[in-house]
Amino acid sequence: MLATMSMSEPLWLRDGQGTPPTLRWVFSLEAPLVAMDLGRESGEVLAADESGELSRIGRRGELLESSRGLRGVRAVAWSDTNAAGAVIVGDRRVLRLNGKLEAEWSVDLPEAALGVALTPFGRQTAISLANGGNLVLGDQSEQLSIFETARPLKWIQFLANKPVLIGAAEYGQVCAHRVNGERLWSEKCFASLGEMCAAADGKTILVAGFNQGIQSFGGGDGSTKDSYLIEGTVSRVSCSFDAARIAAATLERQLYWLKSDGKLLWATEVDEEILRVICDPLGEWLLVGLKSGYILRLDWENRVTRRT
Protein backbone atom coordinates (compact mmCIF):
# COMPACT_ATOMS: atom_id res chain seq x y z
CA MET A 1 0.00 0.00 0.00
CA LEU A 2 1.43 3.33 -1.07
CA ALA A 3 -0.66 5.94 0.68
CA THR A 4 -0.81 9.69 1.07
CA MET A 5 -2.21 11.79 3.84
CA SER A 6 -5.51 13.59 3.36
CA MET A 7 -3.50 16.76 2.81
CA SER A 8 -0.80 17.00 0.15
CA GLU A 9 1.68 18.10 2.78
CA PRO A 10 1.22 18.58 6.54
CA LEU A 11 1.37 22.23 7.56
CA TRP A 12 3.97 21.57 10.26
CA LEU A 13 6.59 20.81 7.60
CA ARG A 14 6.66 24.49 6.62
CA ASP A 15 5.76 26.09 9.97
CA GLY A 16 9.06 25.27 11.67
CA GLN A 17 12.44 26.95 11.68
CA GLY A 18 15.55 26.18 9.63
CA THR A 19 15.77 24.34 6.32
CA PRO A 20 12.60 22.25 5.84
CA PRO A 21 12.77 18.80 4.23
CA THR A 22 10.97 17.44 1.18
CA LEU A 23 8.13 15.06 2.00
CA ARG A 24 9.24 12.05 -0.03
CA TRP A 25 6.40 9.69 0.86
CA VAL A 26 3.79 8.79 3.48
CA PHE A 27 2.72 5.24 4.27
CA SER A 28 -0.55 4.58 6.11
CA LEU A 29 -0.93 1.51 8.30
CA GLU A 30 -4.30 -0.12 8.92
CA ALA A 31 -4.15 0.63 12.65
CA PRO A 32 -2.09 2.72 15.11
CA LEU A 33 1.67 2.17 14.95
CA VAL A 34 3.26 0.05 17.68
CA ALA A 35 6.90 -0.25 16.61
CA MET A 36 9.17 0.10 13.59
CA ASP A 37 12.79 -0.42 12.57
CA LEU A 38 14.96 0.35 9.53
CA GLY A 39 17.13 -1.92 7.37
CA ARG A 40 19.96 0.57 7.04
CA GLU A 41 21.57 -0.81 3.87
CA SER A 42 18.37 -1.00 1.81
CA GLY A 43 16.24 1.71 3.42
CA GLU A 44 13.42 -0.77 4.00
CA VAL A 45 11.16 -0.46 7.05
CA LEU A 46 9.55 -3.11 9.24
CA ALA A 47 6.45 -1.75 11.01
CA ALA A 48 3.94 -3.34 13.40
CA ASP A 49 0.48 -1.97 14.14
CA GLU A 50 -2.14 -2.62 16.82
CA SER A 51 -4.20 -4.89 14.55
CA GLY A 52 -1.42 -7.49 14.51
CA GLU A 53 -0.19 -6.69 11.00
CA LEU A 54 3.50 -6.51 10.09
CA SER A 55 4.42 -4.42 7.04
CA ARG A 56 7.69 -4.45 5.12
CA ILE A 57 7.93 -1.10 3.33
CA GLY A 58 10.35 -0.30 0.49
CA ARG A 59 12.54 2.79 0.30
CA ARG A 60 10.01 4.47 -2.04
CA GLY A 61 7.14 3.87 0.36
CA GLU A 62 5.69 0.82 -1.40
CA LEU A 63 4.40 -2.24 0.44
CA LEU A 64 6.71 -5.21 -0.21
CA GLU A 65 5.37 -7.82 2.22
CA SER A 66 2.71 -8.03 4.92
CA SER A 67 1.75 -10.56 7.55
CA ARG A 68 -1.34 -10.60 9.76
CA GLY A 69 -2.25 -12.27 13.02
CA LEU A 70 0.59 -11.26 15.35
CA ARG A 71 -1.43 -9.40 17.94
CA GLY A 72 0.47 -8.15 20.96
CA VAL A 73 3.69 -7.12 19.20
CA ARG A 74 5.61 -4.73 21.46
CA ALA A 75 8.98 -4.30 19.71
CA VAL A 76 10.55 -5.11 16.34
CA ALA A 77 14.09 -5.40 14.94
CA TRP A 78 15.08 -5.60 11.27
CA SER A 79 18.52 -6.55 9.99
CA ASP A 80 20.43 -4.10 7.81
CA THR A 81 20.42 -6.55 4.89
CA ASN A 82 16.70 -7.45 5.22
CA ALA A 83 17.70 -11.08 5.78
CA ALA A 84 15.84 -11.42 9.07
CA GLY A 85 13.61 -9.72 11.60
CA ALA A 86 12.62 -10.33 15.19
CA VAL A 87 9.57 -9.31 17.21
CA ILE A 88 8.56 -9.40 20.86
CA VAL A 89 5.00 -10.75 21.12
CA GLY A 90 3.21 -10.42 24.42
CA ASP A 91 5.41 -10.51 27.51
CA ARG A 92 7.64 -13.54 27.09
CA ARG A 93 7.79 -14.63 23.47
CA VAL A 94 10.23 -13.66 20.70
CA LEU A 95 9.85 -14.72 17.06
CA ARG A 96 12.53 -14.69 14.38
CA LEU A 97 11.27 -13.82 10.88
CA ASN A 98 12.69 -14.27 7.40
CA GLY A 99 12.56 -11.63 4.68
CA LYS A 100 9.01 -12.67 3.74
CA LEU A 101 7.89 -12.09 7.37
CA GLU A 102 7.44 -15.81 7.94
CA ALA A 103 8.30 -17.17 11.40
CA GLU A 104 11.46 -19.31 11.39
CA TRP A 105 11.48 -20.05 15.10
CA SER A 106 10.23 -18.71 18.41
CA VAL A 107 11.44 -18.81 22.00
CA ASP A 108 9.42 -18.62 25.20
CA LEU A 109 11.27 -16.76 27.92
CA PRO A 110 11.36 -17.12 31.73
CA GLU A 111 10.94 -13.35 32.20
CA ALA A 112 9.33 -10.50 30.31
CA ALA A 113 11.33 -9.35 27.28
CA LEU A 114 12.24 -5.66 27.19
CA GLY A 115 14.36 -5.23 24.07
CA VAL A 116 15.39 -7.11 20.93
CA ALA A 117 18.20 -6.49 18.44
CA LEU A 118 19.75 -8.14 15.38
CA THR A 119 23.29 -8.09 14.03
CA PRO A 120 23.62 -6.33 10.64
CA PHE A 121 23.39 -9.61 8.67
CA GLY A 122 20.72 -11.01 10.99
CA ARG A 123 22.72 -14.01 12.15
CA GLN A 124 22.46 -13.29 15.88
CA THR A 125 19.53 -12.10 17.96
CA ALA A 126 19.88 -10.39 21.35
CA ILE A 127 17.06 -10.24 23.90
CA SER A 128 17.08 -8.25 27.15
CA LEU A 129 14.90 -9.38 30.04
CA ALA A 130 13.12 -7.61 32.88
CA ASN A 131 15.23 -9.40 35.52
CA GLY A 132 18.51 -8.04 34.11
CA GLY A 133 19.33 -11.14 32.13
CA ASN A 134 20.39 -10.95 28.47
CA LEU A 135 20.49 -13.66 25.81
CA VAL A 136 22.32 -13.85 22.49
CA LEU A 137 20.95 -16.53 20.15
CA GLY A 138 22.24 -17.89 16.86
CA ASP A 139 20.32 -18.16 13.60
CA GLN A 140 18.91 -21.55 14.66
CA SER A 141 17.90 -20.23 18.12
CA GLU A 142 20.95 -21.84 19.75
CA GLN A 143 22.23 -20.01 22.83
CA LEU A 144 25.52 -18.24 22.17
CA SER A 145 25.77 -16.41 25.48
CA ILE A 146 23.86 -15.33 28.55
CA PHE A 147 24.90 -12.51 30.86
CA GLU A 148 23.49 -10.19 33.49
CA THR A 149 23.58 -6.41 33.85
CA ALA A 150 23.16 -4.30 36.96
CA ARG A 151 19.84 -3.00 35.65
CA PRO A 152 17.41 -4.40 33.07
CA LEU A 153 18.25 -3.03 29.62
CA LYS A 154 15.29 -1.42 27.87
CA TRP A 155 17.24 -0.59 24.69
CA ILE A 156 19.87 -2.74 22.98
CA GLN A 157 21.70 -2.33 19.66
CA PHE A 158 24.47 -4.23 17.88
CA LEU A 159 27.25 -2.16 16.37
CA ALA A 160 27.70 -2.36 12.60
CA ASN A 161 31.45 -2.97 12.45
CA LYS A 162 32.23 -5.14 15.47
CA PRO A 163 30.52 -7.89 17.55
CA VAL A 164 29.50 -5.56 20.37
CA LEU A 165 26.11 -4.98 21.97
CA ILE A 166 25.31 -1.54 23.41
CA GLY A 167 22.55 -1.29 26.01
CA ALA A 168 20.78 1.22 28.24
CA ALA A 169 18.42 0.90 31.17
CA GLU A 170 15.49 3.22 31.77
CA TYR A 171 17.48 4.67 34.65
CA GLY A 172 21.03 4.33 35.89
CA GLN A 173 23.10 2.44 33.30
CA VAL A 174 24.62 2.55 29.81
CA CYS A 175 26.91 -0.36 28.93
CA ALA A 176 28.72 -2.35 26.24
CA HIS A 177 29.21 -6.14 26.02
CA ARG A 178 30.79 -8.47 23.51
CA VAL A 179 28.54 -11.03 21.86
CA ASN A 180 30.03 -13.67 24.20
CA GLY A 181 28.74 -11.66 27.17
CA GLU A 182 32.06 -10.13 28.25
CA ARG A 183 31.53 -6.67 29.70
CA LEU A 184 33.60 -3.95 28.06
CA TRP A 185 32.35 -1.08 30.21
CA SER A 186 29.41 0.11 32.25
CA GLU A 187 28.64 3.73 33.07
CA LYS A 188 26.15 5.17 35.52
CA CYS A 189 23.58 7.54 34.06
CA PHE A 190 21.83 9.82 36.50
CA ALA A 191 18.74 10.48 34.43
CA SER A 192 15.62 8.68 33.28
CA LEU A 193 15.92 7.71 29.64
CA GLY A 194 13.40 7.64 26.82
CA GLU A 195 15.53 5.93 24.15
CA MET A 196 19.11 5.10 23.11
CA CYS A 197 20.97 4.90 19.82
CA ALA A 198 24.60 4.42 18.83
CA ALA A 199 26.72 5.41 15.85
CA ALA A 200 27.74 2.48 13.62
CA ASP A 201 31.22 2.25 15.18
CA GLY A 202 29.95 2.87 18.71
CA LYS A 203 32.20 5.90 19.26
CA THR A 204 29.14 8.01 20.03
CA ILE A 205 26.15 6.81 22.05
CA LEU A 206 23.15 9.09 22.47
CA VAL A 207 20.32 8.83 24.98
CA ALA A 208 17.09 10.78 25.24
CA GLY A 209 17.22 12.19 28.75
CA PHE A 210 13.76 13.78 28.99
CA ASN A 211 14.29 17.10 30.85
CA GLN A 212 18.08 16.61 30.64
CA GLY A 213 18.01 16.87 26.84
CA ILE A 214 20.21 14.57 24.73
CA GLN A 215 23.15 13.01 26.58
CA SER A 216 26.21 11.70 24.73
CA PHE A 217 28.62 8.96 25.83
CA GLY A 218 31.94 7.85 24.36
CA GLY A 219 31.76 4.29 23.09
CA GLY A 220 35.35 3.48 24.01
CA ASP A 221 34.83 3.59 27.76
CA GLY A 222 31.36 5.05 28.31
CA SER A 223 32.69 8.41 29.46
CA THR A 224 30.25 11.30 29.40
CA LYS A 225 30.71 13.59 26.41
CA ASP A 226 28.39 16.34 25.24
CA SER A 227 24.93 17.33 26.38
CA TYR A 228 22.43 19.00 24.07
CA LEU A 229 19.68 20.97 25.78
CA ILE A 230 16.72 21.57 23.50
CA GLU A 231 13.22 22.79 24.24
CA GLY A 232 10.82 20.10 25.41
CA THR A 233 11.01 16.71 27.11
CA VAL A 234 13.22 14.57 24.85
CA SER A 235 11.83 11.04 24.54
CA ARG A 236 13.16 9.80 21.17
CA VAL A 237 16.60 10.04 19.58
CA SER A 238 18.36 8.64 16.51
CA CYS A 239 21.57 9.35 14.60
CA SER A 240 23.30 8.66 11.30
CA PHE A 241 26.11 6.10 11.00
CA ASP A 242 28.74 8.67 12.01
CA ALA A 243 26.42 10.71 14.26
CA ALA A 244 26.90 13.75 11.99
CA ARG A 245 23.12 14.09 12.00
CA ILE A 246 20.88 13.67 15.04
CA ALA A 247 17.09 13.46 15.13
CA ALA A 248 15.07 13.92 18.30
CA ALA A 249 11.43 14.11 19.33
CA THR A 250 9.79 15.30 22.53
CA LEU A 251 6.71 14.39 24.52
CA GLU A 252 5.35 17.79 23.48
CA ARG A 253 5.49 16.61 19.80
CA GLN A 254 8.47 18.75 18.84
CA LEU A 255 10.72 17.33 16.13
CA TYR A 256 14.40 18.30 15.75
CA TRP A 257 17.09 17.78 13.08
CA LEU A 258 20.55 18.64 14.43
CA LYS A 259 24.24 18.59 13.53
CA SER A 260 26.69 16.55 15.57
CA ASP A 261 27.57 19.61 17.67
CA GLY A 262 23.91 20.19 18.52
CA LYS A 263 23.44 23.09 16.07
CA LEU A 264 19.83 23.31 14.92
CA LEU A 265 19.21 22.58 11.23
CA TRP A 266 15.41 22.29 11.39
CA ALA A 267 12.69 22.08 14.04
CA THR A 268 8.91 22.00 14.06
CA GLU A 269 5.93 20.97 16.17
CA VAL A 270 3.96 18.00 14.90
CA ASP A 271 0.21 17.82 15.41
CA GLU A 272 0.27 14.13 16.42
CA GLU A 273 2.14 11.96 18.91
CA ILE A 274 5.57 10.90 17.61
CA LEU A 275 6.21 7.23 18.37
CA ARG A 276 9.60 6.80 16.64
CA VAL A 277 12.24 8.71 14.68
CA ILE A 278 14.94 6.95 12.62
CA CYS A 279 17.81 8.72 10.87
CA ASP A 280 19.17 7.12 7.71
CA PRO A 281 22.86 6.01 7.69
CA LEU A 282 24.11 8.98 5.62
CA GLY A 283 22.09 11.61 7.48
CA GLU A 284 20.17 12.69 4.37
CA TRP A 285 16.66 11.68 5.39
CA LEU A 286 14.51 10.92 8.40
CA LEU A 287 11.68 8.50 9.11
CA VAL A 288 8.96 9.74 11.46
CA GLY A 289 6.48 7.20 12.84
CA LEU A 290 3.27 8.72 14.19
CA LYS A 291 1.09 6.93 16.73
CA SER A 292 -1.90 7.33 14.41
CA GLY A 293 -0.32 4.89 11.91
CA TYR A 294 1.36 7.24 9.44
CA ILE A 295 5.05 6.80 8.57
CA LEU A 296 6.69 9.74 6.78
CA ARG A 297 10.01 9.99 5.00
CA LEU A 298 11.45 13.52 5.21
CA ASP A 299 14.31 14.14 2.80
CA TRP A 300 17.14 16.71 2.85
CA GLU A 301 19.15 14.97 0.14
CA ASN A 302 18.85 17.86 -2.33
CA ARG A 303 18.62 20.63 0.26
CA VAL A 304 21.41 22.93 1.41
CA THR A 305 22.34 21.21 4.70
CA ARG A 306 26.02 20.34 4.33
CA ARG A 307 27.33 17.49 6.40
CA THR A 308 29.89 19.49 8.35
Beta strands, then each sheet from edge to edge (+ up, - down):
strand 1: 17-18
strand 2: 22-28
strand 3: 33-39
strand 4: 44-49
strand 5: 54-57
strand 6: 63-67
strand 7: 73-78
strand 8: 84-89
strand 9: 93-98
strand 10: 103-108
strand 11: 113-118
strand 12: 125-129
strand 13: 133-137
strand 14: 143-148
strand 15: 153-158
strand 16: 164-169
strand 17: 174-178
strand 18: 183-187
strand 19: 195-198
strand 20: 204-208
strand 21: 214-218
strand 22: 224-228
strand 23: 234-239
strand 24: 245-250
strand 25: 254-259
strand 26: 264-269
strand 27: 274-279
strand 28: 285-290
strand 29: 294-299
sheet 1: 1+ 26- 25+ 24- 23+
sheet 2: 2+ 29- 28+ 27-
sheet 3: 3+ 4- 5+ 6-
sheet 4: 7+ 8- 9+ 10-
sheet 5: 11+ 12- 13+ 14-
sheet 6: 15+ 16- 17+ 18-
sheet 7: 19+ 20- 21+ 22-
end
